[in-house]
Amino acid sequence: MGGMSDRPAPLADPHLLFDPAAGRRDIVILGSTGSIGTQAIDLALRNPDRFRVTALSAAGGRVALLAEQARLLRVEKVAVAREDAVPALKEALSAQHGPGETLPEILAGPDAATELAASECHTVLNGITGSIGLAPTLAALRAGRTLALANKESLIVGGPLVKALAGPGQIIPVDSEHAALFQALAAGTRADVRKLVVTASGGPFRGRTRAELAEVTVEDALAHPTWAMGPVITVNSATLVNKGLEVIEAHLLYDIPFEQIEVVVHPQSYVHSMVEFTDGSTLAQATPPDMRGPIAIGLGWPQRIPDAAPAFDWTRASAWEFFPLDTEAFPAVGIARHVGALGGTAPAVFNAANEECVEAFLAGRLPFTAIMDTVSAVVDEHGTPQSGTSLTVRDVLEAEAWARARAREMAARAAAEARA
């Protein structure tokens, strides 16, 4: 790859370790009651000699689970984004802890997770869903913490802001695809890389034409064949928006041009991504579908955590398939490449518009195919983005607010037209 030696250091590089120290690490988990958070806690509880969880944050909708987690881990602090959840959380914590036991300190409000992200610890695992994870990401980096990043949206919407703060090796990706690329890239130098190949399961609608997608239901979209995820991420998998976001993420994490990042459909989800090198060889990272493996990479790198996740049983026959991406039925990846190349606030507009459209789809107000039609229209209307070194958090938030409002307007109009 000509000229790559002159390019800036990537955000995620297995050769540049921000802190390679062994021993037990203090961990803060943001989004502890979600899928990533609960699996990270399982990993920590099974490896008390390696990890000590000091603080947890959650949105506030599952206070009983949060209180149980706090007791099991004996954390010092818990945070909830919803201030109205504090009374129920206090009650749940008191019920979980015995007489005389010290209860963890409670932080509440929209900035609570951000405050925890800057607290004293070794690693912050950002498992929050959505662009609200941007402020905690920036806070963790600014405080010098190693960032195990599962919240891809914060990197998507705030790429230049994240790049300005992150030190070499400070970010360890937790997405299964990017953890796979991270590990495969350890086998060579950046100058040896010809292509990154990001795999996609294809979601529940793999093989369907655009016409066949017109009548799919919410239940159809939530029936993912491989992964168990929250509703928003599952719908993003069905539209392949998640794969578009991962292409942008790969570009930002590894500083690889978009034209050298490819998406291939792999229904079994055994190969999580691949790196093709200039000598023609390709390294694939493969494990059974289980997020505890990528989480263990994020929390433990450069050490590996024994038995973090299941391994393959090579005594059993299996078939691994790969197919090209159908860009007509699933245009999300192409739109993501476009906004990624535009940079600035364009990725934030894409992500925010998509979140609004997914919400409308889940509520039954928008047909499945109209999700990407609406997102594309919002992106086109946005036009030239605010970009360059002048990009600020305020720019991102204003672009998101505009995109959400515009997406809601367009989705309402599309729904009215459908009813007519």
HELIX and SHEET records of a PDB file:
HELIX    1   1 MET A    4  ASP A    6  5                                   3    
HELIX    2   2 SER A   35  ARG A   46  1                                  12    
HELIX    3   3 VAL A   63  LEU A   73  1                                  11    
HELIX    4   4 GLU A   83  ALA A   85  5                                   3    
HELIX    5   5 VAL A   86  GLN A   96  1                                  11    
HELIX    6   6 ALA A  112  ALA A  117  1                                   6    
HELIX    7   7 SER A  131  GLY A  133  5                                   3    
HELIX    8   8 LEU A  134  ARG A  142  1                                   9    
HELIX    9   9 LYS A  152  VAL A  157  1                                   6    
HELIX   10  10 GLY A  159  LEU A  165  1                                   7    
HELIX   11  11 SER A  176  LEU A  185  1                                  10    
HELIX   12  12 ARG A  190  ASP A  192  5                                   3    
HELIX   13  13 GLY A  203  PHE A  205  5                                   3    
HELIX   14  14 ARG A  210  LEU A  213  1                                   4    
HELIX   15  15 VAL A  218  ALA A  221  1                                   4    
HELIX   16  16 PRO A  231  THR A  239  1                                   9    
HELIX   17  17 VAL A  241  TYR A  254  1                                  14    
HELIX   18  18 PHE A  258  GLN A  260  5                                   3    
HELIX   19  19 ARG A  292  GLY A  300  1                                   9    
HELIX   20  20 ALA A  332  LEU A  342  1                                  11    
HELIX   21  21 ALA A  346  LEU A  362  1                                  17    
HELIX   22  22 PHE A  368  HIS A  382  1                                  15    
HELIX   23  23 GLY A  388  SER A  390  5                                   3    
HELIX   24  24 VAL A  393  ARG A  419  1                                  27    
SHEET    1   A 7 GLU A 105  ALA A 108  0                                        
SHEET    2   A 7 LYS A  77  VAL A  80  1                                        
SHEET    3   A 7 PHE A  51  ALA A  58  1                                        
SHEET    4   A 7 ARG A  25  LEU A  30  1                                        
SHEET    5   A 7 THR A 123  ASN A 126  1                                        
SHEET    6   A 7 THR A 146  LEU A 149  1                                        
SHEET    7   A 7 ILE A 171  PRO A 173  1                                        
SHEET    1   B 5 THR A 282  ALA A 286  0                                        
SHEET    2   B 5 VAL A 271  PHE A 277 -1                                        
SHEET    3   B 5 VAL A 193  ALA A 200 -1                                        
SHEET    4   B 5 ILE A 261  VAL A 265  1                                        
SHEET    5   B 5 PHE A 323  PRO A 324 -1                                        
END                                                                             
